[in-house]
C-alpha cells in the first residue's frame, strides 16, 4: 500500500500557532481561541466552525467571573 503523506514535516506534530501557515497574522474569532485553549494549542478547528460555541464559552466565563465578584462582595464581611 502506498500513501502520499509527508510525515517528515516538523510542523505537522507541533502546535498550530507555531505553524507558518497559521492565519497569516489575521485576527482569530472566539471559537478558534477557545479551541486553541481546550486543545493546548494543537488545533484551531477543534470546536468546529459554529460561532455560537465560542460565544457560549465566553459568556460562561463572564458569568462565572461576575458571579464570583458579586458573591465575594455580598458574603465578605467588612470589619
Biopython code that builds the backbone (N, CA, C, O; Angstrom):
import numpy as np
from Bio.PDB.StructureBuilder import StructureBuilder

atoms = [
    (1, "UNK", "N", (0.842, -1.171, 0.000)),
    (1, "UNK", "CA", (0.000, 0.000, 0.000)),
    (1, "UNK", "C", (0.892, 1.240, 0.000)),
    (1, "UNK", "O", (1.845, 1.332, 0.773)),
    (2, "UNK", "N", (0.578, 2.166, -0.853)),
    (2, "UNK", "CA", (1.356, 3.408, -0.979)),
    (2, "UNK", "C", (0.501, 4.577, -0.516)),
    (2, "UNK", "O", (-0.673, 4.693, -0.870)),
    (3, "UNK", "N", (1.112, 5.433, 0.278)),
    (3, "UNK", "CA", (0.397, 6.638, 0.679)),
    (3, "UNK", "C", (1.210, 7.853, 0.284)),
    (3, "UNK", "O", (2.410, 7.758, 0.027)),
    (4, "UNK", "N", (0.555, 8.977, 0.239)),
    (4, "UNK", "CA", (1.204, 10.226, -0.161)),
    (4, "UNK", "C", (1.392, 11.172, 1.018)),
    (4, "UNK", "O", (1.583, 12.372, 0.819)),
    (5, "UNK", "N", (1.341, 10.657, 2.230)),
    (5, "UNK", "CA", (1.502, 11.504, 3.400)),
    (5, "UNK", "C", (2.962, 11.841, 3.614)),
    (5, "UNK", "O", (3.839, 10.997, 3.434)),
    (6, "UNK", "N", (3.215, 13.069, 3.997)),
    (6, "UNK", "CA", (4.569, 13.520, 4.286)),
    (6, "UNK", "C", (4.676, 13.781, 5.785)),
    (6, "UNK", "O", (4.330, 14.862, 6.262)),
    (7, "UNK", "N", (5.163, 12.772, 6.530)),
    (7, "UNK", "CA", (5.288, 12.903, 7.967)),
    (7, "UNK", "C", (6.641, 13.451, 8.385)),
    (7, "UNK", "O", (6.938, 13.498, 9.579)),
    (8, "UNK", "N", (7.454, 13.859, 7.453)),
    (8, "UNK", "CA", (8.771, 14.389, 7.795)),
    (8, "UNK", "C", (8.704, 15.866, 8.180)),
    (8, "UNK", "O", (9.685, 16.424, 8.671)),
    (9, "UNK", "N", (7.579, 16.485, 7.963)),
    (9, "UNK", "CA", (7.421, 17.897, 8.283)),
    (9, "UNK", "C", (7.319, 18.070, 9.801)),
    (9, "UNK", "O", (6.433, 17.488, 10.427)),
    (10, "UNK", "N", (8.211, 18.859, 10.396)),
    (10, "UNK", "CA", (8.193, 19.066, 11.847)),
    (10, "UNK", "C", (6.986, 19.858, 12.302)),
    (10, "UNK", "O", (6.581, 19.743, 13.459)),
    (11, "UNK", "N", (6.400, 20.657, 11.429)),
    (11, "UNK", "CA", (5.225, 21.452, 11.797)),
    (11, "UNK", "C", (3.973, 20.603, 11.938)),
    (11, "UNK", "O", (2.976, 21.061, 12.496)),
    (12, "UNK", "N", (4.009, 19.386, 11.446)),
    (12, "UNK", "CA", (2.826, 18.534, 11.455)),
    (12, "UNK", "C", (2.401, 18.177, 12.867)),
    (12, "UNK", "O", (1.205, 18.134, 13.155)),
    (13, "UNK", "N", (3.344, 17.924, 13.744)),
    (13, "UNK", "CA", (3.015, 17.476, 15.091)),
    (13, "UNK", "C", (3.141, 18.574, 16.134)),
    (13, "UNK", "O", (2.818, 18.349, 17.300)),
    (14, "UNK", "N", (3.593, 19.734, 15.749)),
    (14, "UNK", "CA", (3.737, 20.849, 16.685)),
    (14, "UNK", "C", (2.440, 21.606, 16.856)),
    (14, "UNK", "O", (1.467, 21.348, 16.146)),
    (15, "UNK", "N", (2.418, 22.539, 17.790)),
    (15, "UNK", "CA", (1.224, 23.359, 17.988)),
    (15, "UNK", "C", (0.890, 24.164, 16.737)),
    (15, "UNK", "O", (1.783, 24.619, 16.022)),
    (16, "UNK", "N", (-0.384, 24.331, 16.487)),
    (16, "UNK", "CA", (-0.843, 25.000, 15.275)),
    (16, "UNK", "C", (-0.444, 26.474, 15.254)),
    (16, "UNK", "O", (-0.274, 27.046, 14.178)),
    (17, "UNK", "N", (-0.293, 27.093, 16.416)),
    (17, "UNK", "CA", (0.035, 28.516, 16.443)),
    (17, "UNK", "C", (1.466, 28.792, 15.995)),
    (17, "UNK", "O", (1.789, 29.932, 15.661)),
    (18, "UNK", "N", (2.323, 27.789, 15.979)),
    (18, "UNK", "CA", (3.697, 27.985, 15.531)),
    (18, "UNK", "C", (3.918, 27.549, 14.088)),
    (18, "UNK", "O", (5.043, 27.607, 13.592)),
    (19, "UNK", "N", (2.879, 27.121, 13.420)),
    (19, "UNK", "CA", (2.994, 26.740, 12.013)),
    (19, "UNK", "C", (3.041, 27.992, 11.146)),
    (19, "UNK", "O", (2.343, 28.965, 11.431)),
    (20, "UNK", "N", (3.845, 27.980, 10.103)),
    (20, "UNK", "CA", (3.949, 29.179, 9.260)),
    (20, "UNK", "C", (2.640, 29.565, 8.574)),
    (20, "UNK", "O", (2.421, 30.742, 8.288)),
    (21, "UNK", "N", (1.784, 28.610, 8.311)),
    (21, "UNK", "CA", (0.545, 28.895, 7.586)),
    (21, "UNK", "C", (-0.605, 29.292, 8.504)),
    (21, "UNK", "O", (-1.725, 29.475, 8.027)),
    (22, "UNK", "N", (-0.362, 29.430, 9.808)),
    (22, "UNK", "CA", (-1.460, 29.738, 10.730)),
    (22, "UNK", "C", (-1.931, 31.159, 10.542)),
    (22, "UNK", "O", (-1.185, 32.093, 10.836)),
    (23, "UNK", "N", (-3.093, 31.347, 10.082)),
    (23, "UNK", "CA", (-3.922, 32.539, 9.867)),
    (23, "UNK", "C", (-3.211, 33.781, 9.364)),
    (23, "UNK", "O", (-3.861, 34.824, 9.287)),
    (24, "UNK", "N", (-1.954, 33.762, 9.021)),
    (24, "UNK", "CA", (-1.285, 34.919, 8.410)),
    (24, "UNK", "C", (-1.410, 36.202, 9.196)),
    (24, "UNK", "O", (-1.556, 37.268, 8.597)),
    (25, "UNK", "N", (-1.357, 36.142, 10.512)),
    (25, "UNK", "CA", (-1.443, 37.290, 11.414)),
    (25, "UNK", "C", (-2.795, 37.999, 11.348)),
    (25, "UNK", "O", (-2.899, 39.166, 11.725)),
    (26, "UNK", "N", (-3.809, 37.318, 10.883)),
    (26, "UNK", "CA", (-5.146, 37.906, 10.905)),
    (26, "UNK", "C", (-5.807, 37.569, 12.245)),
    (26, "UNK", "O", (-5.436, 36.581, 12.877)),
    (27, "UNK", "N", (-6.766, 38.362, 12.682)),
    (27, "UNK", "CA", (-7.405, 38.096, 13.975)),
    (27, "UNK", "C", (-8.173, 36.778, 13.953)),
    (27, "UNK", "O", (-8.739, 36.395, 12.929)),
    (28, "UNK", "N", (-8.184, 36.094, 15.085)),
    (28, "UNK", "CA", (-8.941, 34.852, 15.192)),
    (28, "UNK", "C", (-10.253, 35.150, 15.908)),
    (28, "UNK", "O", (-10.362, 36.131, 16.644)),
    (29, "UNK", "N", (-11.240, 34.298, 15.687)),
    (29, "UNK", "CA", (-12.525, 34.503, 16.350)),
    (29, "UNK", "C", (-12.540, 33.772, 17.691)),
    (29, "UNK", "O", (-11.595, 33.052, 18.016)),
    (30, "UNK", "N", (-13.595, 33.951, 18.463)),
    (30, "UNK", "CA", (-13.686, 33.356, 19.794)),
    (30, "UNK", "C", (-13.698, 31.839, 19.725)),
    (30, "UNK", "O", (-13.161, 31.175, 20.611)),
    (31, "UNK", "N", (-14.302, 31.284, 18.686)),
    (31, "UNK", "CA", (-14.356, 29.837, 18.555)),
    (31, "UNK", "C", (-12.956, 29.255, 18.366)),
    (31, "UNK", "O", (-12.629, 28.232, 18.968)),
    (32, "UNK", "N", (-12.138, 29.886, 17.548)),
    (32, "UNK", "CA", (-10.766, 29.425, 17.361)),
    (32, "UNK", "C", (-9.962, 29.590, 18.640)),
    (32, "UNK", "O", (-9.155, 28.725, 18.979)),
    (33, "UNK", "N", (-10.169, 30.681, 19.349)),
    (33, "UNK", "CA", (-9.429, 30.920, 20.583)),
    (33, "UNK", "C", (-9.762, 29.865, 21.638)),
    (33, "UNK", "O", (-8.860, 29.343, 22.293)),
    (34, "UNK", "N", (-11.033, 29.551, 21.806)),
    (34, "UNK", "CA", (-11.409, 28.529, 22.778)),
    (34, "UNK", "C", (-10.927, 27.156, 22.336)),
    (34, "UNK", "O", (-10.528, 26.344, 23.171)),
    (35, "UNK", "N", (-10.958, 26.889, 21.056)),
    (35, "UNK", "CA", (-10.458, 25.610, 20.561)),
    (35, "UNK", "C", (-8.967, 25.472, 20.838)),
    (35, "UNK", "O", (-8.507, 24.407, 21.250)),
    (36, "UNK", "N", (-8.208, 26.545, 20.613)),
    (36, "UNK", "CA", (-6.777, 26.513, 20.932)),
    (36, "UNK", "C", (-6.561, 26.341, 22.432)),
    (36, "UNK", "O", (-5.627, 25.654, 22.843)),
    (37, "UNK", "N", (-7.405, 26.952, 23.249)),
    (37, "UNK", "CA", (-7.281, 26.816, 24.698)),
    (37, "UNK", "C", (-7.546, 25.377, 25.142)),
    (37, "UNK", "O", (-6.762, 24.808, 25.902)),
    (38, "UNK", "N", (-8.643, 24.791, 24.674)),
    (38, "UNK", "CA", (-9.021, 23.449, 25.110)),
    (38, "UNK", "C", (-8.082, 22.368, 24.583)),
    (38, "UNK", "O", (-7.913, 21.335, 25.230)),
    (39, "UNK", "N", (-7.473, 22.586, 23.431)),
    (39, "UNK", "CA", (-6.570, 21.583, 22.868)),
    (39, "UNK", "C", (-5.109, 21.919, 23.125)),
    (39, "UNK", "O", (-4.224, 21.292, 22.541)),
    (40, "UNK", "N", (-4.840, 22.884, 23.977)),
    (40, "UNK", "CA", (-3.476, 23.309, 24.334)),
    (40, "UNK", "C", (-2.687, 23.722, 23.094)),
    (40, "UNK", "O", (-1.508, 23.394, 22.960)),
    (41, "UNK", "N", (-3.342, 24.436, 22.201)),
    (41, "UNK", "CA", (-2.677, 24.976, 21.022)),
    (41, "UNK", "C", (-2.469, 23.987, 19.895)),
    (41, "UNK", "O", (-1.757, 24.294, 18.939)),
    (42, "UNK", "N", (-3.070, 22.807, 19.975)),
    (42, "UNK", "CA", (-2.847, 21.797, 18.958)),
    (42, "UNK", "C", (-3.786, 21.922, 17.756)),
    (42, "UNK", "O", (-3.425, 21.514, 16.652)),
    (43, "UNK", "N", (-4.966, 22.471, 17.951)),
    (43, "UNK", "CA", (-5.942, 22.528, 16.861)),
    (43, "UNK", "C", (-6.804, 23.772, 16.998)),
    (43, "UNK", "O", (-7.338, 24.050, 18.072)),
    (44, "UNK", "N", (-6.937, 24.517, 15.915)),
    (44, "UNK", "CA", (-7.769, 25.718, 15.966)),
    (44, "UNK", "C", (-9.177, 25.484, 15.445)),
    (44, "UNK", "O", (-10.003, 26.395, 15.485)),
    (45, "UNK", "N", (-9.470, 24.289, 14.958)),
    (45, "UNK", "CA", (-10.801, 23.980, 14.445)),
    (45, "UNK", "C", (-11.435, 22.834, 15.234)),
    (45, "UNK", "O", (-12.313, 22.138, 14.722)),
    (46, "UNK", "N", (-10.998, 22.638, 16.461)),
    (46, "UNK", "CA", (-11.491, 21.533, 17.281)),
    (46, "UNK", "C", (-12.949, 21.663, 17.662)),
    (46, "UNK", "O", (-13.619, 20.649, 17.859)),
    (47, "UNK", "N", (-13.456, 22.862, 17.773)),
    (47, "UNK", "CA", (-14.861, 23.070, 18.123)),
    (47, "UNK", "C", (-15.749, 23.257, 16.906)),
    (47, "UNK", "O", (-16.944, 23.513, 17.050)),
    (48, "UNK", "N", (-15.199, 23.138, 15.732)),
    (48, "UNK", "CA", (-15.976, 23.310, 14.516)),
    (48, "UNK", "C", (-15.973, 24.754, 14.049)),
    (48, "UNK", "O", (-15.102, 25.540, 14.422)),
    (49, "UNK", "N", (-16.937, 25.086, 13.246)),
    (49, "UNK", "CA", (-16.986, 26.417, 12.642)),
    (49, "UNK", "C", (-18.179, 27.250, 13.111)),
    (49, "UNK", "O", (-18.419, 28.334, 12.580)),
    (50, "UNK", "N", (-18.924, 26.760, 14.092)),
    (50, "UNK", "CA", (-20.089, 27.480, 14.594)),
    (50, "UNK", "C", (-19.633, 28.576, 15.561)),
    (50, "UNK", "O", (-19.013, 28.278, 16.582)),
    (51, "UNK", "N", (-19.933, 29.832, 15.250)),
    (51, "UNK", "CA", (-19.515, 30.953, 16.091)),
    (51, "UNK", "C", (-20.214, 30.955, 17.449)),
    (51, "UNK", "O", (-19.689, 31.512, 18.413)),
    (52, "UNK", "N", (-21.367, 30.352, 17.533)),
    (52, "UNK", "CA", (-22.127, 30.352, 18.783)),
    (52, "UNK", "C", (-21.422, 29.562, 19.878)),
    (52, "UNK", "O", (-21.591, 29.873, 21.057)),
    (53, "UNK", "N", (-20.645, 28.563, 19.526)),
    (53, "UNK", "CA", (-19.923, 27.791, 20.531)),
    (53, "UNK", "C", (-18.905, 28.665, 21.236)),
    (53, "UNK", "O", (-18.783, 28.609, 22.460)),
    (54, "UNK", "N", (-18.176, 29.466, 20.488)),
    (54, "UNK", "CA", (-17.216, 30.382, 21.091)),
    (54, "UNK", "C", (-17.884, 31.421, 21.959)),
    (54, "UNK", "O", (-17.376, 31.764, 23.027)),
    (55, "UNK", "N", (-19.014, 31.922, 21.514)),
    (55, "UNK", "CA", (-19.766, 32.898, 22.312)),
    (55, "UNK", "C", (-20.291, 32.275, 23.601)),
    (55, "UNK", "O", (-20.330, 32.932, 24.641)),
    (56, "UNK", "N", (-20.698, 31.001, 23.533)),
    (56, "UNK", "CA", (-21.189, 30.305, 24.718)),
    (56, "UNK", "C", (-20.098, 30.238, 25.786)),
    (56, "UNK", "O", (-20.346, 30.576, 26.944)),
    (57, "UNK", "N", (-18.905, 29.809, 25.411)),
    (57, "UNK", "CA", (-17.823, 29.698, 26.390)),
    (57, "UNK", "C", (-17.394, 31.065, 26.907)),
    (57, "UNK", "O", (-17.043, 31.194, 28.080)),
    (58, "UNK", "N", (-17.414, 32.076, 26.064)),
    (58, "UNK", "CA", (-17.067, 33.422, 26.501)),
    (58, "UNK", "C", (-18.096, 33.934, 27.507)),
    (58, "UNK", "O", (-17.728, 34.502, 28.535)),
    (59, "UNK", "N", (-19.371, 33.739, 27.218)),
    (59, "UNK", "CA", (-20.423, 34.186, 28.134)),
    (59, "UNK", "C", (-20.415, 33.394, 29.435)),
    (59, "UNK", "O", (-20.704, 33.948, 30.495)),
    (60, "UNK", "N", (-20.086, 32.096, 29.369)),
    (60, "UNK", "CA", (-19.972, 31.307, 30.593)),
    (60, "UNK", "C", (-18.833, 31.821, 31.469)),
    (60, "UNK", "O", (-18.978, 31.912, 32.688)),
    (61, "UNK", "N", (-17.712, 32.153, 30.858)),
    (61, "UNK", "CA", (-16.586, 32.682, 31.614)),
    (61, "UNK", "C", (-16.944, 34.021, 32.258)),
    (61, "UNK", "O", (-16.623, 34.254, 33.423)),
    (62, "UNK", "N", (-17.599, 34.887, 31.515)),
    (62, "UNK", "CA", (-18.027, 36.173, 32.073)),
    (62, "UNK", "C", (-19.024, 35.985, 33.216)),
    (62, "UNK", "O", (-18.952, 36.694, 34.220)),
    (63, "UNK", "N", (-19.946, 35.046, 33.075)),
    (63, "UNK", "CA", (-20.931, 34.786, 34.127)),
    (63, "UNK", "C", (-20.253, 34.266, 35.392)),
    (63, "UNK", "O", (-20.646, 34.636, 36.498)),
    (64, "UNK", "N", (-19.252, 33.424, 35.242)),
    (64, "UNK", "CA", (-18.534, 32.900, 36.408)),
    (64, "UNK", "C", (-17.772, 34.015, 37.115)),
    (64, "UNK", "O", (-17.760, 34.079, 38.344)),
    (65, "UNK", "N", (-17.140, 34.886, 36.348)),
    (65, "UNK", "CA", (-16.393, 35.999, 36.944)),
    (65, "UNK", "C", (-17.326, 36.966, 37.662)),
    (65, "UNK", "O", (-17.035, 37.386, 38.782)),
    (66, "UNK", "N", (-18.432, 37.320, 37.039)),
    (66, "UNK", "CA", (-19.385, 38.252, 37.660)),
    (66, "UNK", "C", (-20.006, 37.630, 38.906)),
    (66, "UNK", "O", (-20.156, 38.308, 39.922)),
    (67, "UNK", "N", (-20.367, 36.358, 38.843)),
    (67, "UNK", "CA", (-20.948, 35.679, 39.995)),
    (67, "UNK", "C", (-19.952, 35.612, 41.147)),
    (67, "UNK", "O", (-20.317, 35.825, 42.303)),
    (68, "UNK", "N", (-18.710, 35.320, 40.834)),
    (68, "UNK", "CA", (-17.681, 35.286, 41.870)),
    (68, "UNK", "C", (-17.453, 36.645, 42.500)),
    (68, "UNK", "O", (-17.299, 36.750, 43.717)),
    (69, "UNK", "N", (-17.429, 37.684, 41.685)),
    (69, "UNK", "CA", (-17.231, 39.036, 42.220)),
    (69, "UNK", "C", (-18.414, 39.463, 43.081)),
    (69, "UNK", "O", (-18.226, 40.031, 44.156)),
    (70, "UNK", "N", (-19.618, 39.194, 42.620)),
    (70, "UNK", "CA", (-20.797, 39.545, 43.416)),
    (70, "UNK", "C", (-20.869, 38.727, 44.699)),
    (70, "UNK", "O", (-21.229, 39.253, 45.752)),
    (71, "UNK", "N", (-20.530, 37.453, 44.616)),
    (71, "UNK", "CA", (-20.516, 36.607, 45.811)),
    (71, "UNK", "C", (-19.489, 37.082, 46.820)),
    (71, "UNK", "O", (-19.754, 37.084, 48.022)),
    (72, "UNK", "N", (-18.331, 37.481, 46.352)),
    (72, "UNK", "CA", (-17.303, 37.997, 47.254)),
    (72, "UNK", "C", (-17.739, 39.314, 47.878)),
    (72, "UNK", "O", (-17.467, 39.564, 49.053)),
    (73, "UNK", "N", (-18.406, 40.149, 47.112)),
    (73, "UNK", "CA", (-18.865, 41.436, 47.637)),
    (73, "UNK", "C", (-19.988, 41.250, 48.655)),
    (73, "UNK", "O", (-20.030, 41.961, 49.659)),
    (74, "UNK", "N", (-20.878, 40.329, 48.418)),
    (74, "UNK", "CA", (-22.025, 40.137, 49.310)),
    (74, "UNK", "C", (-21.628, 39.377, 50.571)),
    (74, "UNK", "O", (-22.048, 39.748, 51.667)),
    (75, "UNK", "N", (-20.840, 38.337, 50.438)),
    (75, "UNK", "CA", (-20.557, 37.471, 51.567)),
    (75, "UNK", "C", (-19.262, 37.790, 52.306)),
    (75, "UNK", "O", (-18.889, 37.062, 53.226)),
    (76, "UNK", "N", (-18.583, 38.841, 51.932)),
    (76, "UNK", "CA", (-17.399, 39.257, 52.657)),
    (76, "UNK", "C", (-17.812, 40.301, 53.676)),
    (76, "UNK", "O", (-18.387, 41.336, 53.339)),
    (77, "UNK", "N", (-17.507, 40.004, 54.932)),
    (77, "UNK", "CA", (-17.879, 40.972, 55.976)),
    (77, "UNK", "C", (-16.822, 42.054, 56.073)),
    (77, "UNK", "O", (-15.623, 41.781, 56.030)),
    (78, "UNK", "N", (-17.276, 43.257, 56.202)),
    (78, "UNK", "CA", (-16.384, 44.398, 56.330)),
    (78, "UNK", "C", (-16.218, 44.690, 57.812)),
    (78, "UNK", "O", (-17.185, 45.022, 58.498)),
    (79, "UNK", "N", (-14.991, 44.565, 58.305)),
    (79, "UNK", "CA", (-14.747, 44.763, 59.736)),
    (79, "UNK", "C", (-14.195, 46.130, 60.012)),
    (79, "UNK", "O", (-13.930, 46.468, 61.166)),
]
sb = StructureBuilder()
sb.init_structure("model")
sb.init_model(0)
sb.init_chain("A")
sb.init_seg("    ")
for serial, (resi, resn, name, xyz) in enumerate(atoms, 1):
    if name == "N":
        sb.init_residue(resn, " ", resi, " ")
    sb.init_atom(name, np.array(xyz, "f"), 0.0, 1.0, " ", f" {name:<3s}", serial, name[0])
structure = sb.get_structure()
